């Protein structure tokens, strides 16, 4: 099988490519535009002749068609994904996550792709006070990012119904692990603490997220790819719901820091209070997470300790913090001011 993986130089995509090359004899083409969060260093250890990288934009139909015609399967990881950035400048999220999806679907239809996996997010469901969303729950996205992802999912689903395109959609909870760009909360907090900086905690810190180790997500996507039913949606949960304050305190403890390292910052607009998804459907199909949360978190901390040469340049590159005024940027600016 030959697979076109879009966004494969990003966090989840790069981990997935490594997972697939180690497990199967598939050929993989990795298409990535290499925006600020795309990093070829994520894949520098891969020497396989079954792997090929191509730089390009999923919004460019010419390059997508030139690659898709060679492939049997498309797995779309490519997306603008940081909520704070989407609040400041929604435009790239609309064009990449929706228009780019349309280009991919049209290429898949033109070249009779055998399987198309759309990688989505639990954020499309919005916030829930009690219980958990399942795959049939209504979509209620509350940020430009999640709205763009929800739109892409609906477009994908329509291509299954209208054209019979073999679509499967996965929606995972918050991922963490190695090679995650240090604007997201866990790597941002870990690297700040390693640098002796404060960690910016939104609002009261009581927003709840379910945490999924990236290697579990890669395994689940692989499982769904080979066992899932066309036209279906599968939630992938870590079953580790924690408040942001709980995550903060846990990281402080593991990195031997105290409460004085916390800097409470103004909450972001439209901040969803709690995400929770049921993955009963996926469990019934035969998959469950393999990693325990604290063990995976320990592995993640150790990876960032041992790979400062990977993340330090990303945090020093002021260009990578523009355009949004997210927590990552505010922390950077405070550091420059000597705060």
MOTA-V406473 format. One record per pair of residues at least 4 apart in sequence whose ideal C-beta (glycine too) atoms are under 6 Angstrom apart, sorted by the first residue. I is the first residue (numbers start at 1). GAP is how many residues later the second one is. Records with the same first field share a line. If there is no record, write none. Layout:
I->GAP  GAP
//
This chain:
1->25  71
2->25  69  70
3->23  25  70
4->25  63  64  67  70
5->23  25  70
6->25  52  70  72
7->6  25  70  71
8->5  9  22  24
9->5  23  29  30  31  33
10->27  28
11->168  169
12->65  163  202
13->64
14->28  29  165
15->199  203
16->202
17->11
19->199
20->4
21->27
27->23
28->23
29->23  38
30->23
31->23  25
32->6
33->24
34->4  21
36->284
37->144
42->137
46->5
56->4  7
58->20  42  45  46
59->40  41  44
61->4  42
64->4  39  43
65->42
68->39  43
69->42
72->42
73->41  42
74->34  39  42
75->42
76->28  42  43
77->42
79->18
80->12  13  16
82->101
83->60  62
84->240  242
85->239
86->4  7  57  58  59
87->182
88->235  236
89->234
90->4  54
92->4
93->4  51  52  55
94->4  54
95->4
96->4
97->51  52  55
98->50  53  54
101->51  54
105->54
108->5  8  57
109->54  56
115->51
116->51
117->51  108
118->38  51
119->51
120->29  33  49  51
121->28  50
122->49  51  153  155
123->23
124->15  17  22  25  26
125->8  12
126->14  16
127->145  146  147
128->5  146  148
132->144  145  146
133->4  144
134->144
135->98  100  146
139->11
141->5  6  9
142->128  130
143->127
153->16
156->11
158->4
159->4  6
160->5  7  71
166->64
168->60  64
169->64
170->51  54  64  66
171->64
172->40  45  64
173->37  39  64  65
174->35  37
175->37  39  42
176->10  35  124
177->36  37  123
178->125
180->4  7
182->5  6  9  129  132  133
183->145
187->4
188->140
189->10  62
190->111  114
191->113  120
192->5  7
193->62  64
198->63  65
199->62  63
200->63  65  127  131
201->4  47  61  63
202->65
203->64
205->39  40
206->37
207->37  66
208->33  35  66
209->66
210->27  28  31
211->27  29
212->4  5  26
213->78  83
216->73  74  75
217->19
220->16  67
223->4  64
224->4  10
227->58
228->4  6
234->48
235->42  44
237->40  42
238->51
240->53
242->4  5
251->4
252->5
254->47
257->4
267->4
279->4
282->5
283->5
291->5
303->4
308->4
314->6
321->7  8  11
325->4
334->5
//
